[in-house]
């Protein structure tokens, strides 16, 4: 995180499902974004079995990928936050949203889960925290599980790549200028 002052968020969690079979699926958009943050910072994720999470640290910021399945994301995230004494206001969750068009991002300081099971788990175990959602587009014909566990189509990949870079810019803005400024610029 390029910054000369204390970052607003000390713990940034990308949500997804662990395992090769889920790599590059729509539900793993949060993992893709924190992977890109780690890559940009030149740090690697390491498994932390005691928390059931993968962790990378850069510039005083902990990047986290909970390693339980999406629906249990809150438990590992809460364990990491407790251990590192990070209050909920300094935790940012990044995850997919089928209610947003592909490629759109949306930042919120708080709110409901919007029907997202990973965020529901976080609300239960961590509290109402700021979040950055990345649009994965709506399911065709209501087949939500197949949609979120499906991979992006070749024509969608350039839109996704652009959205991931925009999400990285949004994280930088959040860290530097705060939630209101980031919402004004990126929502």
C-alpha positions as CSV (number, residue, x, y, z in Angstrom):
1,X,0.0,0.0,0.0
2,X,1.8,3.2,-1.1
3,X,1.3,5.6,1.7
4,X,3.3,7.8,4.1
5,X,0.7,7.7,6.9
6,X,-1.1,5.0,8.9
7,X,-3.4,3.0,6.6
8,X,-7.1,3.2,7.4
9,X,-7.5,-0.6,7.1
10,X,-5.0,-2.9,8.9
11,X,-6.7,-6.1,7.7
12,X,-8.0,-6.6,4.2
13,X,-9.8,-9.9,3.5
14,X,-10.6,-11.2,0.1
15,X,-13.4,-13.8,0.2
16,X,-13.5,-17.0,-1.9
17,X,-13.3,-20.7,-1.8
18,X,-10.0,-22.6,-1.3
19,X,-8.8,-25.2,-3.6
20,X,-7.8,-25.6,-7.2
21,X,-11.3,-26.5,-8.4
22,X,-12.5,-23.0,-7.3
23,X,-9.6,-21.0,-8.8
24,X,-10.8,-18.3,-11.3
25,X,-14.5,-18.8,-10.4
26,X,-16.8,-15.8,-10.0
27,X,-17.1,-16.5,-6.3
28,X,-13.3,-16.0,-5.9
29,X,-13.2,-12.4,-7.2
30,X,-12.2,-11.3,-3.6
31,X,-9.3,-13.8,-3.6
32,X,-8.2,-12.4,-7.0
33,X,-8.1,-8.9,-5.7
34,X,-6.0,-9.6,-2.6
35,X,-3.8,-11.9,-4.7
36,X,-3.2,-8.9,-7.0
37,X,-2.5,-6.6,-3.9
38,X,0.1,-9.2,-2.6
39,X,1.7,-9.6,-6.1
40,X,2.0,-5.8,-6.4
41,X,3.6,-5.6,-3.0
42,X,6.0,-8.5,-3.8
43,X,4.7,-10.6,-0.9
44,X,3.4,-14.2,-0.8
45,X,0.5,-15.7,1.1
46,X,1.5,-18.3,3.7
47,X,-0.9,-20.8,5.3
48,X,-1.8,-20.1,8.9
49,X,-3.6,-23.3,10.0
50,X,-4.3,-22.0,13.5
51,X,-6.6,-19.4,12.0
52,X,-7.7,-21.4,8.9
53,X,-6.5,-18.6,6.7
54,X,-3.7,-17.6,4.3
55,X,-1.9,-14.4,5.3
56,X,0.5,-11.9,3.6
57,X,1.7,-8.8,5.3
58,X,2.8,-5.6,3.6
59,X,3.4,-2.1,5.0
60,X,1.6,-2.8,8.2
61,X,-1.4,-4.2,6.4
62,X,-2.5,-7.9,6.8
63,X,-3.9,-9.4,3.6
64,X,-6.1,-12.4,4.4
65,X,-7.8,-15.2,2.5
66,X,-10.0,-17.2,4.8
67,X,-9.6,-20.9,4.0
68,X,-12.9,-22.2,5.1
69,X,-15.5,-22.2,2.4
70,X,-17.2,-18.9,1.5
71,X,-20.1,-19.5,3.9
72,X,-17.7,-19.7,6.9
73,X,-15.5,-16.7,6.1
74,X,-16.3,-14.9,9.3
75,X,-14.7,-17.4,11.7
76,X,-11.1,-17.3,10.3
77,X,-11.3,-13.5,9.7
78,X,-12.5,-13.0,13.3
79,X,-9.6,-15.2,14.6
80,X,-7.0,-13.2,12.6
81,X,-8.5,-9.8,13.7
82,X,-8.5,-10.9,17.4
83,X,-5.0,-12.2,17.3
84,X,-3.7,-9.0,15.7
85,X,-6.0,-6.7,17.8
86,X,-7.6,-5.2,14.7
87,X,-11.0,-3.6,15.5
88,X,-13.8,-4.1,13.0
89,X,-13.6,-0.5,11.8
90,X,-10.1,-1.3,10.5
91,X,-11.2,-4.5,8.6
92,X,-12.1,-4.4,4.9
93,X,-13.9,-7.3,3.2
94,X,-13.7,-7.7,-0.6
95,X,-16.1,-10.0,-2.3
96,X,-18.1,-10.8,-5.4
97,X,-21.7,-9.5,-5.9
98,X,-24.1,-11.0,-8.4
99,X,-26.4,-8.0,-8.0
100,X,-23.8,-5.7,-9.6
101,X,-23.2,-5.8,-13.3
102,X,-19.9,-7.4,-14.3
103,X,-17.0,-5.1,-13.7
104,X,-18.7,-2.6,-11.4
105,X,-17.4,-2.0,-8.0
106,X,-19.2,-0.6,-5.0
107,X,-17.8,0.5,-1.6
108,X,-19.9,0.7,1.5
109,X,-19.1,1.6,5.1
110,X,-21.6,-0.8,6.5
111,X,-25.0,-2.5,5.8
112,X,-26.6,-5.8,5.3
113,X,-25.1,-8.9,3.7
114,X,-27.2,-8.4,0.6
115,X,-27.8,-12.1,0.6
116,X,-24.1,-12.9,0.3
117,X,-23.3,-15.8,2.6
118,X,-19.7,-14.9,3.2
119,X,-20.6,-11.4,4.3
120,X,-23.4,-12.9,6.4
121,X,-20.8,-15.0,8.3
122,X,-18.6,-11.9,8.7
123,X,-21.5,-9.9,10.1
124,X,-22.1,-12.7,12.6
125,X,-18.4,-13.3,13.7
126,X,-16.7,-9.9,13.1
127,X,-19.4,-7.3,13.0
128,X,-20.6,-4.7,10.5
129,X,-17.4,-3.8,8.6
130,X,-16.6,-1.8,5.5
131,X,-16.7,-3.7,2.2
132,X,-15.8,-3.5,-1.4
133,X,-17.9,-5.5,-3.8
134,X,-17.0,-6.4,-7.3
135,X,-19.8,-7.2,-9.8
136,X,-19.9,-10.6,-11.4
137,X,-23.2,-10.1,-13.2
138,X,-26.5,-11.8,-12.6
139,X,-27.2,-15.5,-13.0
140,X,-29.0,-16.5,-16.1
141,X,-32.4,-18.1,-15.2
142,X,-31.8,-18.0,-11.5
143,X,-29.1,-20.8,-11.3
144,X,-27.1,-18.8,-8.7
145,X,-24.9,-21.6,-7.4
146,X,-23.8,-22.7,-10.9
147,X,-23.3,-19.0,-11.7
148,X,-21.0,-18.1,-8.7
149,X,-19.1,-21.3,-8.9
150,X,-18.7,-21.0,-12.7
151,X,-15.7,-19.5,-14.4
152,X,-15.6,-16.2,-16.3
153,X,-16.2,-16.5,-20.0
154,X,-13.3,-15.5,-22.4
155,X,-15.2,-12.3,-23.4
156,X,-15.7,-11.4,-19.7
157,X,-12.0,-11.7,-18.7
158,X,-10.9,-8.3,-20.0
159,X,-13.8,-6.7,-18.1
160,X,-12.8,-8.6,-15.0
161,X,-9.1,-7.6,-15.3
162,X,-10.1,-4.0,-15.6
163,X,-12.4,-4.2,-12.6
164,X,-9.6,-5.8,-10.5
165,X,-7.3,-3.0,-11.4
166,X,-10.0,-0.5,-10.5
167,X,-10.6,-2.3,-7.2
168,X,-6.8,-2.0,-6.5
169,X,-7.1,1.8,-7.1
170,X,-10.1,1.9,-4.8
171,X,-8.2,0.1,-2.0
172,X,-5.4,2.7,-2.4
173,X,-7.9,5.5,-2.2
174,X,-9.6,3.9,0.8
175,X,-6.2,3.6,2.6
176,X,-5.2,7.2,1.7
177,X,-8.4,9.2,1.7
178,X,-11.0,7.3,3.6
179,X,-14.3,5.7,2.8
180,X,-16.3,8.8,1.9
181,X,-13.7,9.9,-0.7
182,X,-13.4,6.4,-2.1
183,X,-17.2,6.1,-2.4
184,X,-17.4,9.4,-4.2
185,X,-14.7,8.4,-6.7
186,X,-15.5,4.7,-7.3
187,X,-19.3,4.1,-6.7
